[in-house]
C-alpha cells in the first residue's frame, strides 16, 4: 500500500506538464485526419479542476473523474467513422474526427466550439467575424455531442451562428426541440417529453400518486423536473417534495444538500417512489448516503443513469430497494464489442483518452472490480504519469465490455451514420475530397431529409429534429448475487403504451403495484375524494357517495349523478338502480275494494232500473218524473260509476283524457235532471203566485237539461283541446316513479268541478224550498240530503287531494266520486224503492189522493186561521183592506180578493171543502 501511495505522489509531480493545455493542439482529445472532419463533444471527465491561484486567471484547467461510459461513447464514434471509411457508403471519401473533452463544463465546451468555428486550414485556429457565413468553411462540417443538455444548449447557440449541424446522442432536454432557438440541433433519441410522460404513465399504472423527485440544479435537471411536473399533473400524480442538488461536485454545499435530501426521503414515510433526474456521479454520492441510512424505496431512473454499470455494482445496492429506469432503445452492437476487444492494438498517439485510460488501468490494477471502477473515476489528469510501461500486460479485456450501456452506444453510432448519409447526399454531384465542396448549412438541409435503415427499419428525424426510437423499461434484478440490468418492457412514444415480450416480464411490471406510495388510502367504489387542507390534490379523505350518486371506480374525484330521474342510488352506491314504477294497479287491494264498490253501484243502478220498469204505472214512479227521466238519471249514475275504472291501472293518454270528462259530463247530466225534478215539484205545490210565474218561465225540462249539460260539454271540449291532460312521471318519492295523470290545467279542472257545484247549489236551493211538501210524495227533502252529501264530500276532497301524493292519489278522487254518487243515488231512489217494495199500500192512486187532500186541507185550514186572526185585529185593518182593494183595483166581478201566504187568491172568504177537493185534483193532474 505504501508503494502505491508513493507511485501516486510521483504521478502528481510529473503529470502537470503532460496533460496541461500548452497550445490549441493539446486541447484535442482524439483526432484523425480525413477529407471531411466531424467534431465530437463528450464529457469524458465529470468535472474541471478549480484553480487555487488568486487572482483567478482565464486558464483552461485539467479535469478529473474519468467517465468510462462516456469514454466508450467516444470509442463508439471512432468505431462508426472507421466502419464507414471501410465501407462503400461514401465512395472513397474519408471521414476524419476531432473529439474534445467538455469535462461537463459549459465553459470548456464553448472553447471547443470556438475551435470548431475556426476557419479551415487556419494555422492559429482563428474564428473570422462575418456578417454572412454562407461561403465560410470551418474546420468541421458537423458535430456529434454534447453529453449533457445544459452543454448542448450553449454550444448549439454558438454553432447556430454558422448553422453547423449538431447531432447529440444523449442530450434529451425538451427545450432543444425548439427549432427557433436551436435551428441546427438534432438528436438520435426522443426528447424528455416522451421520457417524463412514460414515467408518469408508469407511476399512474402502478397506482402511485405520492412521490418524491430529486434532480440536479442545472438546465437539464430543471427542464426535466418541469416537464415531469406537467405530465404528473396530467396523470393525477402529486410530487410530495422536490430536492435540487448542485450541478458540480466541487460545490461546497453538495454534501450538505445530499444529506438534506436523504433526511427528506426518510421523513416522508408515505413516499415510497423517488424519481431521480441526475448525472451518474450525483447518483453515486446519493446512493452511498442512502445505503448508510438503510433507505428502502422504489427508484425511478432517468436515461442518464438507468443502465449505469458503475452504479449497479455499488456494494449493498440491493438494500436500496427496486430500481426501474428508462433507457434508450438499442440494436445489435456486436461489431463495437469486437472493436473493444482489439482496442489494445490501436495506436495511442492521436487518442489521449485511450492513453489516459491505459494509465488508469496501471494505477488501479491491484483493486477489486468496484474499487477498480472508483479508482478510475476518482483520479485526475494531474495524478497520472505520462507513460506506463508494460501496458499490454495489465490490459483488462472484459472491463470495457462490462461497462457498455447499449442505448448510449447505439445512439452515438446512429448520430455518426445520420451525418454520413447527409454527406452522401451532398456528395452525389460534387468532389467531396475538396473540403470546400459544400458548407455546413447545406449539410444541415440535407440532414433534415436523412433516413437511416437499421434492421430493415427506417429511422429519420421528425420536424423537431428528434428521432423517436423509443425506450427500454429497465429493471435492476439480483441474479446469482449480482445486480443485473434487465429489459422489462418497451415503451412506444407514438402510442404511449408499454409492450411486454412475455408474461414473466409483465408479471415483473405488475409486481410493482404491490408497493404503496400514496398520500391517502385508495377510495373504494361507492366513495369519492374529499380534499383536505393539504395543497396537494392527492391528499384527501374518502367519503361515501350521497344518495342518487354513485362511483364504480377507485379514487374518483367526484361521484356521478344517476343519469336521469328514472334511476336512484343509495348512499355508498357503486351503481344506479332503476326506480320502481308505481300506479294504482288492478291487483292492489285498495283498487280492488274501490272496484267492488263501483261494481256494487252499477248493480244497484241496474236493480233500481228493474224495479222502476216493473212498477212503471205506480204513483211513485210517475211522481219521480216518469221512466224516461229516471232512466236518464240512472244512466248518468251508471256512467259515473264506470268513470272510476279509468282512474285505475297504468295511466294512458286516453284514460287521462276520458276519466274527468266522462265524470264531469255524467254528473252534470245527473244534476240537471234532478234540478228539473226539483223545479217541477216546487211548481206543483207552490201557492206563491210570483214564484209560480217564475217557475213556469224556468221550467223547460228538455232545453234546461240540454243547456246545462251542453255547457259542461263545451268546458270539457276546450279543456281537452287547449290544455289536455297527459301522463306524468312523478319523482317526488326518492326511489319510486309514480305514473299519474296531470290534469293539464288546474283552472279547467276547477271550472268543471265549480260548474257542477253551482248546479248542485241551485238544485239544493230549490229542493230546500220544497222540503215541507207531502211526506209520501216529497223528493225535495231527500234531494236536499243528497246535495249536502255531495257538498261535504267535495269540500273535504279539495284539501285532501292537494296534500296527497303517491299512487293512491287517484283513489282519493274515486272515493269522493263514489260517496257523492252513492249519496245522490241513494237519496233519490232508495226511499221510492222502499215504498214500492215495502209500502205498497201507499203506492196507490187513492193513497196519494188522500195524502194530497190532507196536505191541501191543512193548507186551506192554515188560510182560514190566518183570516180569523186578521178579522180579530181591528176594524181599522178591514178599512185598510177595503181601501187597499179600491186603490189597487183587486176586485173581480165586484168582489175584493186577498192573498194568504201559501194559498191562491180567495174571493173574500175561506175555501169550502168542495173547493179543496178541486184543488187536489188540479195539483195531482199538474204532476
PAVO-682235 format. One record per residue (C-alpha): x, y, z; residue in one letter. Coordinates in steps of 0.001 Angstrom, whole numbers, padded with zeros to 6 digits, always signed. Example, Ala and Ser with C-alpha at 12.3 -4.5 7.8 and 13.67 -1.06 7.14 Angstrom:
BEGIN
+012300-004500+007800A +013670-001060+007140S 
//
This chain:
BEGIN
+000000+000000+000000X +002896+002352+000802X +004337+001612-002604X +001052+002577-004324X +000956+005798-002337X +004494+006593-003426X +003558+005991-007076X +000576+008322-006818X +002805+011070-005369X +005161+010618-008259X +002255+010867-010699X +001134+014136-009115X +004562+015685-009554X +005014+014590-013156X +001536+014943-014729X +001065+018703-014758X +003335+019035-017751X +001830+016025-019523X -001804+016988-019502X -001948+020757-019203X -003106+022747-022218X +000045+024412-023613X -001334+025082-027141X -004522+024549-029152X -003436+021149-030405X -003090+019946-026830X -006779+020756-026437X -007869+017948-028785X -008667+014664-027022X -008718+012386-030055X -008326+013106-033732X -007882+011551-037121X -007460+013282-040497X -009962+012917-043318X -011481+014616-046329X -014428+015709-044195X -013895+016236-040481X -016610+015702-037875X -016304+017221-034444X -017140+015474-031199X -018001+016863-027753X -018057+014404-024865X -017762+014834-021089X -015023+012224-020712X -014327+013719-017270X -017021+014635-014805X -015519+017894-013545X -012905+020525-014276X -010397+021296-011564X -010528+024749-009986X -007521+026976-009903X -006025+027665-006488X -004413+030873-007731X -005522+034289-006649X -006499+036299-008522X -008099+033786-010841X -006764+033739-014399X -008584+032733-017633X -006739+029439-017972X -008376+026172-019073X -007663+023717-016264X -007267+019970-016324X -010154+017685-015426X -010889+014868-013000X -013317+011971-012731X -012737+009740-015733X -016114+008550-017040X -015865+005078-018528X -019352+005202-020027X -018704+008465-021942X -015228+007310-022888X -016995+004359-024527X -019143+006838-026494X -016013+008455-027935X -014832+004989-028918X -018254+004311-030477X -017912+007463-032581X -014403+006442-033674X -015608+002908-034449X -018529+004195-036526X -016282+006532-038540X -013739+003777-039170X -016532+001400-040224X -017914+003988-042677X -014434+004654-044078X -014012+000920-044643X -017379+000672-046408X -018704+001939-049728X -021156+004381-048142X -019173+007488-049123X -017403+006082-052205X -013770+006943-051485X -014426+009981-049298X -012902+009517-045861X -014203+010945-042646X -011928+012406-040029X -012722+013474-036494X -011719+015853-033750X -013074+014880-030343X -012901+017229-027373X -013492+016693-023685X -016013+019155-022220X -015440+017934-018631X -019183+018504-018132X -018445+022234-018158X -020123+024750-020431X -017008+026934-020338X -014727+024260-021718X -017355+023141-024233X -017588+026698-025564X -013823+026756-026008X -014089+023576-028059X -016936+025047-030104X -014774+028078-030912X -012195+025648-032227X -014883+024135-034492X -015811+027571-035816X -012230+028360-036773X -011591+028735-040479X -010417+025648-042333X -006590+025396-042652X -006127+028268-040264X -002838+027560-038521X -003769+029541-035432X -007437+028446-035258X -008749+031952-035834X -012538+032495-035977X -013341+035155-038532X -016149+037618-037863X -018527+037960-040813X -021995+039254-041469X -022601+036420-043906X -021197+032953-043314X -022803+031395-046389X -019425+030734-048046X -017438+030263-044851X -015686+026903-044487X -014976+025984-040837X -012658+023242-039567X -015501+020751-039241X -018710+020056-041137X -020815+018693-038240X -020634+017985-034524X -021593+014903-032529X -022487+015757-028920X -022650+017046-026308X -023127+014676-023384X -025394+016915-021309X -028326+019091-022321X -027011+022135-020491X -023807+021990-022519X -025683+021282-025762X -027843+024377-025288X -024823+026656-025029X -022884+025001-027849X -025903+024886-030159X -026419+028629-029874X -022802+029192-030874X -022862+026674-033729X -026103+028214-034994X -024054+031275-035972X -022740+029282-038936X -025613+026738-038949X -023230+023877-038280X -025298+020695-037733X -025082+019339-034205X -026335+015787-033569X -026432+014751-029921X -026771+011107-028913X -027573+011935-025284X -028984+015457-024696X -032700+014958-024145X -033989+018285-022744X -037366+019115-024221X -036383+022723-024924X -033858+021570-027534X -036782+020621-029789X -037419+024322-030301X -036133+024956-033837X -036386+028729-033442X -033830+028848-030635X -031832+025804-031746X -032148+025628-035537X -029103+023396-036148X -029662+020922-033296X -030610+017285-033899X -030589+014196-031717X -030890+010472-032225X -033030+009962-029135X -036506+011088-028081X -036910+014286-026061X -037576+014302-022331X -041214+014985-023093X -041628+011324-024011X -039477+010116-021131X -041333+012110-018491X -044665+011076-020000X -043562+007435-019863X -042503+007860-016234X -045792+009465-015257X -047640+006722-017137X -045725+004007-015304X -046365+005691-011945X -050052+006008-012682X -050298+002417-013949X -048670+001198-010740X -051207+003005-008583X -048745+005506-007104X -049680+009154-006658X -047399+010422-003888X -043762+010574-004964X -040539+012483-004452X -038242+013967-007092X -034508+014645-006919X -032764+016493-009740X -029569+018382-010423X -029730+022137-010258X -028830+022776-013870X -030722+023384-017082X -031194+019691-017776X -032479+018940-014275X -034777+021932-014126X -036274+021307-017565X -036755+017617-016801X -038407+018467-013498X -040702+020990-015171X -041709+018541-017904X -042277+015747-015394X -044394+018043-013231X -046732+018715-016141X -047000+015017-017022X -047504+014037-013381X -050341+016509-013017X -051973+015146-016164X -051854+011645-014627X -053114+012748-011183X -049742+012191-009585X -048591+014554-006822X -044996+015446-006007X -044538+015348-002230X -041131+017013-002333X -038516+018238-004787X -034832+018286-003939X -032270+020011-006158X -028619+019023-005804X -025748+021261-007003X -024682+020510-010558X -020991+020362-009653X -019371+018089-007124X -016946+020867-006272X -019795+022919-004829X -019192+023388-001092X -022841+022703-000277X -023067+019461-002229X -022723+017032+000679X -024996+019117+002892X -027678+019103+000218X -027330+015338-000253X -027769+014824+003500X -030827+017060+003457X -032329+015082+000559X -031792+011802+002421X -033422+013247+005541X -036410+014307+003468X -036746+010821+001997X -036577+009217+005439X -039064+011685+006930X -041693+011209+004224X -042698+007677+005188X -045667+007600+002801X -043390+008347-000174X -042027+005048-001443X -041202+006093-005011X -038363+008501-005818X -037790+009851-009333X -034164+010791-009968X -033040+013137-012780X -029298+013307-012134X -025935+012575-013611X -024222+009351-012721X -021683+010797-010317X -024505+012579-008435X -026405+009310-008129X -023318+007563-006793X -022990+010068-003946X -026712+009965-003195X -026918+006177-003118X -023932+005773-000848X -025625+008009+001696X -028942+006218+001218X -027313+002828+001847X -025782+004183+005065X -029256+005272+006243X -030911+001984+005210X -033293+003748+002822X -035512+001231+001018X -037634+002660-001813X -038508+002267-005461X -036125+004432-007502X -037232+005588-010928X -034147+006257-013045X -033845+008695-015925X -031956+007793-019084X -028779+009383-017681X -028097+006565-015225X -030708+003861-015770X -028137+001484-017280X -025036+002684-015421X -022934-000343-014557X -020786+001555-012071X -023914+002343-010053X -025321-001173-010277X -022062-002533-008847X -022154-000370-005693X -021749-002677-002663X -025080-003468-000994X -027005-001751-003799X -029805-004294-003235X -030561-002641+000103X -031889+000440-001670X -034944-001437-002933X -036167-001697-006517X -034668+000349-009336X -036704+000851-012506X -035392+003009-015310X -035891+004212-018850X -033040+003649-021269X -032682+004483-024946X -033522+001747-027397X -030585-000265-028685X -029829-002532-031591X -027085-005008-032354X -023705-003599-031218X -021658-006776-031565X -019230-005119-034011X -018465-002473-031404X -017781-005167-028814X -015317-006741-031213X -013757-003315-031699X -013208-003049-027925X -011543-006440-027753X -008919-005263-030247X -008583-001809-028750X -005230-002541-027127X -003767-002862-030624X -004738+000704-031538X -002083+003433-031589X -002214+005926-028736X -000644+008920-030458X -003874+010536-031606X -006102+009451-028700X -005311+010995-025335X -008440+009486-023806X -007232+005973-024557X -003805+006875-023322X -005216+008122-020028X -007410+005038-019660X -004398+002729-020013X -002541+004687-017355X -005527+004442-015040X -005545+000679-015572X -001952+000561-014400X -002613+002663-011311X -005779+000797-010258X -004897-002759-011332X -004459-004043-007766X -008095-003292-006798X -011269-005377-006989X -013935-004654-009588X -015979-001902-007887X -012944-000313-006202X -011161-000521-009539X -014028+001400-011113X -013981+004025-008378X -010235+004337-008651X -010544+005175-012332X -013332+007655-011691X -011589+009404-008794X -008222+010083-010375X -007499+013367-012043X -005251+014018-015000X -002788+015613-012608X -002387+012269-010823X -001058+010314-013794X +002373+009783-015279X +002992+010454-018922X +003895+006843-019718X +003267+003483-018142X +005438+000517-019029X +004080-002928-019893X +000602-001561-020582X -000332-004663-022582X +000332-006870-019630X -002284-005138-017489X -004968-004707-020147X -008416-005810-018928X -010196-007256-021941X -013596-007565-020351X -013751-004329-018350X -014929-002026-021162X -017443-004539-022499X -018829-004978-018995X -019407-001224-018735X -021189-000779-022046X -024536+000990-021854X -026059-000161-025165X -028523+002694-025562X -025810+005360-025485X -023526+003403-027799X -026275+002831-030355X -027426+006467-030350X -023831+007621-030825X -023286+005291-033772X -026650+006386-035186X -025621+010054-034944X -022465+009385-036974X -024377+007405-039590X -027013+010124-039907X -024271+012677-040636X -022623+010256-043074X -025871+009784-045011X -026314+013540-045196X -022769+013882-046523X -023555+011192-049072X -026496+013252-050262X -024268+016310-050678X -021564+014383-052471X -023666+012983-055279X -022635+015657-057782X -019600+017099-056006X -015996+016251-055361X -016106+015923-051597X -012372+015347-051331X -012288+019098-051592X -013266+020431-048110X -014927+023449-049715X -017282+021294-051816X -020189+022169-049532X -020831+024271-046471X -022270+023173-043089X -025585+024937-043656X -026061+022935-046883X -025372+019761-044930X -027949+020907-042367X -030676+020974-045014X -029650+017525-046226X -029663+016178-042683X -033339+017100-042243X -034206+014650-045041X -031959+011783-043965X -033393+008299-043474X -031225+005626-041884X -032074+001974-042482X -031294-000247-039484X -032522-003839-039260X -034939-003124-042122X -036451-000294-040100X -036442+003298-041321X -035272+005877-038812X -035412+009606-039530X -035629+012956-037815X -039030+014464-037187X -039895+018140-037682X -038337+018942-034303X -035058+017244-035140X -035703+014266-032840X -035603+010549-033527X -038395+008729-031720X -036505+005493-031270X -038419+004604-028098X -037311+003423-024676X -036479+000197-022924X -038008-000096-019459X -035171-001477-017354X -035449-003423-014118X -032448-003984-011862X -032660-007582-010638X -030326-009515-008390X -029212-012666-010196X -026677-015030-008622X -025680-012392-006101X -025026-009729-008719X -027233-006836-009790X -028193-007293-013417X -029889-004639-015572X -032668-006408-017474X -035206-005198-020006X -038694-005483-018528X -040701-003836-021331X -040551-001477-024280X -042235+001910-024380X -043656+003172-027659X -043652+007008-027672X -046077+007118-030587X -048807+005073-028895X -047845+005764-025302X -048049+002038-024457X -045851-000497-022692X -045029-003613-024734X -044080-006840-022941X -042091-009620-024514X -043587-012382-022371X -045841-012980-019364X -042926-013237-016954X -041824-009689-017723X -045387-008481-017486X -045571-010102-014062X -042475-008154-013007X -044242-004993-014084X -047427-005892-012199X -045436-006729-009076X -044571-003057-008773X -048182-002410-007763X -047577-004270-004513X -045717-001239-003219X -047957+001561-001939X -046896+005149-002466X -049979+007250-001861X -050754+010214+000327X -054121+008738+001241X -055713+005328+001122X -057443+004447-002113X -061128+005324-002156X -063206+002273-002934X -066069+002215-005435X -069009+003909-003780X -066715+006562-002321X -065194+009795-003575X -062291+012015-002638X -062830+014925-000310X -059932+017356-000500X -058373+018183+002850X -056442+021272+003874X -053359+019921+002092X -052393+021856-001062X -051992+018541-002875X -054998+017005-004575X -053618+013538-003815X -054161+014082-000095X -057811+013590+000632X -060397+011825+002719X -062705+009153+001395X -066395+009905+001869X -069445+007974+000773X -071287+008997-002335X -074514+010785-001389X -077923+009493-002299X -078656+009327-006034X -074905+009386-006775X -072512+006540-007445X -068907+005702-008263X -067779+002462-009879X -064038+003086-009860X -061395+003669-007249X -060121+007139-006364X -062731+009151-008235X -062738+012903-007643X -066499+013082-007536X -069461+010766-007621X -071557+010610-010742X -075178+011597-010535X -077612+008976-011699X -078190+009695-015360X -081793+010810-015100X -084757+010853-012774X -085577+007291-013667X -082689+005967-011575X -081715+006187-007934X -078844+005093-005755X -078483+004702-002003X -075595+006177-000044X -072242+004461-000795X -073529+003037-004048X -071468+001621-006902X -074296+001713-009442X -077653+003294-010114X -080847+001283-009847X -083898+001811-011962X -086712+003311-009937X -089784+001160-009413X -092768+002407-011373X -095920+002591-009272X -099550+003265-010053X -102886+002150-008696X -102881-001305-010249X -105780-003696-010659X -104131-006059-008215X -103819-003508-005443X -106178-004420-002575X -107458-000888-002278X -108128-000700-006006X -109998-003985-005795X -112066-002606-002915X -112940+000542-004861X -113810-001503-007948X -116107-003650-005863X -117820-000521-004606X -118205+000709-008184X -119477-002691-009307X -121967-002704-006443X -123100+000757-007527X -123656-000499-011074X -125665-003433-009727X -127666-001022-007606X -128397+001114-010667X -129482-001913-012631X -131635-003137-009756X -133360+000224-009418X -133915+000245-013185X -135578-003155-012997X -137734-002129-010038X -138869+001069-011723X -139535-000707-015002X -141740-003294-013279X -143654-000568-011422X -143928+001780-014324X -147580+002821-013722X -147417+003294-009961X -147782+006771-008487X -144273+006664-007024X -142655+006136-010417X -144899+008702-012016X -144198+011136-009202X -140441+010609-009909X -140844+012173-013327X -141622+009100-015294X -139484+006304-016596X -137573+008446-019138X -136256+010890-016576X -135446+008074-014180X -133582+006188-016908X -131550+009260-017808X -130624+009844-014173X -129812+006167-013619X -127774+006075-016846X -125737+009087-015674X -125150+007296-012350X -124003+004258-014306X -121528+006384-016294X -120216+007970-013091X -119557+004531-011618X -117979+003495-014893X -115670+006535-014914X -113908+005235-011797X -112443+002412-013896X -110335+004962-015806X -108648+006033-012557X -107166+002554-012010X -104174+000742-013595X -101365+002320-015618X -102339+005778-016832X -102513+006337-020560X -103278+009391-022633X -106738+008004-023375X -107526+007307-019735X -106305+010710-018616X -108481+012484-021152X -111527+010283-020670X -111930+009971-016917X -112505+013603-015949X -114594+014433-018997X -116766+011344-018536X -117260+012057-014861X -117923+015778-015383X -120476+015385-018177X -122240+012438-016494X -122514+014207-013170X -123764+017371-014851X -126437+015372-016667X -127489+013795-013372X -127678+017110-011502X -129511+018756-014432X -132278+016115-014349X -132594+016349-010569X -132788+020135-010918X -135756+019753-013303X -137491+017413-010817X -136963+019959-008040X -138456+022690-010182X -141462+020527-011105X -142257+019588-007518X -141910+023160-006323X -144092+024342-009191X -146812+021809-008321X -147131+022686-004649X -146218+026347-004515X -149069+028783-003567X -146958+031861-004144X -148134+033459-007444X -144816+035252-008020X -142888+032034-007502X -145452+030254-009661X -144892+032673-012515X -141108+032405-012182X -141151+028618-012059X -143419+028431-015086X -140936+030545-017017X -137932+028480-015903X -139477+025047-016132X -138424+023943-019610X -137213+020366-018970X -135554+019385-022253X -133911+022743-023077X -132743+023098-019479X -131092+019660-019398X -129511+020125-022807X -128266+023627-021964X -126826+022679-018574X -125148+019552-019923X -124029+021331-023102X -122176+023976-021134X -120210+021236-019381X -119512+019579-022731X -118131+022884-024027X -115949+023295-020920X -114518+019797-021307X -114014+020230-025051X -111995+023416-024610X -110050+021736-021836X -109175+018715-023971X -108205+020880-026934X -106086+023581-025341X -104732+022090-022108X -105390+018408-022410X -104475+016048-019524X -101410+013890-020040X -099420+011125-018393X -096816+012436-015987X -093977+010795-014099X -093914+011970-010501X -090443+011772-008944X -091329+013187-005535X -090743+009814-003857X -086966+009101-003854X -086913+005513-005049X -090163+005376-006982X -091727+006800-010096X -095420+007468-009730X -097250+007335-013032X -100176+009702-012782X -102389+011879-014890X -101561+015533-014953X -104807+017405-015414X -103165+019787-017855X -104914+022800-016439X -105924+023075-012803X -108067+026062-013814X -110053+023975-016305X -110384+021193-013741X -111616+023713-011206X -114097+025262-013657X -115531+021835-014412X -115983+020990-010731X -117177+024512-009956X -119835+024327-012629X -121136+021054-011166X -121094+022631-007720X -123075+025640-008994X -125755+023405-010479X -125830+021353-007294X -126212+024505-005217X -129173+025709-007329X -130695+022282-007061X -130143+022376-003311X -131926+025768-003022X -134991+024601-004960X -135111+021312-003068X -134792+023145+000220X -137768+025319-000750X -139907+022217-001214X -138809+020345+001878X -142330+020665+003563X -144306+019068+000738X -146447+015911+001277X -144347+013244+003023X -145064+010312+000795X -144732+012421-002274X -141846+014639-001256X -138479+014071-003052X -137136+017513-002202X -136113+016539+001279X -134012+013619+000023X -132577+015671-002820X -131503+018198-000209X -129740+015434+001738X -128095+014166-001448X -126784+017617-002318X -125495+018055+001222X -123581+014774+000951X -122163+015959-002377X -121011+019280-000901X -119465+017702+002186X -117609+015108+000091X -116138+017605-002358X -115310+020203+000281X -113295+017529+002104X -111820+016386-001204X -110079+019678-002022X -107570+019767+000900X -107098+016006+000876X -106382+015969-002870X -103971+018887-002566X -101941+017236+000199X -101958+013631-001003X -099237+012225-003264X -098263+008812-004460X -100049+006072-006252X -103175+006418-004073X -103894+009964-005268X -106421+008694-007886X -108088+006671-005120X -108924+009904-003295X -110932+011157-006248X -112541+007748-006730X -113695+007772-003115X -115191+011255-003447X -116881+010328-006722X -118329+007190-005154X -119503+008997-001995X -121228+011777-003932X -122657+009376-006471X -123913+006938-003836X -125286+009829-001808X -127354+011249-004643X -128391+007814-005958X -129493+006554-002571X -131281+009762-001546X -133048+009977-004890X -134158+006398-005471X -133872+004243-002348X -136830+005899-000490X -139017+005270-003561X -137765+001694-003861X -138590+001232-000194X -142141+002483-000796X -142525+000326-003911X -141286-002824-002168X -142290-002454+001468X -145082+000191+001453X -147194-000999-001423X -150410+000156+000324X -149200+003743-000004X -148204+003304-003649X -151818+003637-004905X -153732+006413-006513X -156234+006630-003657X -153454+006787-001097X -151750+009569-002992X -155078+011477-003396X -155755+011133+000293X -152264+012373+001150X -152618+015358-001173X -156124+016059+000104X -154868+016053+003669X -151967+018330+002709X -154345+020693+000827X -156835+020681+003712X -154084+021620+006091X -153007+024309+003731X -156678+025607+003461X -157045+025436+007264X -153962+027492+007615X -155532+030077+005355X -158791+030164+007437X -156851+030524+010648X -154959+033357+009117X -158306+035007+008087X -159796+034779+011633X -156703+036293+013097X -156897+039047+010587X -160627+039780+011358X -159962+039973+015078X -157314+042574+014720X -159381+045770+014442X -161828+047492+012224X -159096+049762+011079X -157461+046807+009470X -160564+045994+007423X -160838+049633+006399X -157296+049432+005305X -158018+046307+003328X -161051+047861+001730X -159094+050914+000788X -156403+048698-000443X -158798+046821-002648X -160076+050003-004152X -156724+051640-004555X -155047+048537-006007X -158057+047531-008115X -158033+043970-006768X -161777+043484-007270X -163051+040840-009645X -166746+040990-010546X -167325+043452-007701X -165621+041248-005003X -162425+042098-003166X -159677+039409-003330X -156850+038932-000862X -153922+036599-000755X -152817+034433+002107X -149269+033128+002042X -149208+029628+000688X -152786+029961-000754X -154222+031154-004017X -156321+034296-004196X -159682+033731-002426X -162824+035757-003026X -163258+037334+000351X -163975+034013+002128X -162419+030725+003059X -162486+027843+000569X -165138+025242+001102X -164337+021524+001234X -165525+021057-002328X -163133+023736-003422X -160321+021894-001608X -161068+018694-003482X -160967+020607-006738X -157564+021989-005800X -156271+018497-005002X -157283+017224-008393X -155545+020148-010103X -152353+019550-008118X -152363+015869-008925X -153064+016500-012563X -150227+019022-012725X -147855+016348-011502X 
//
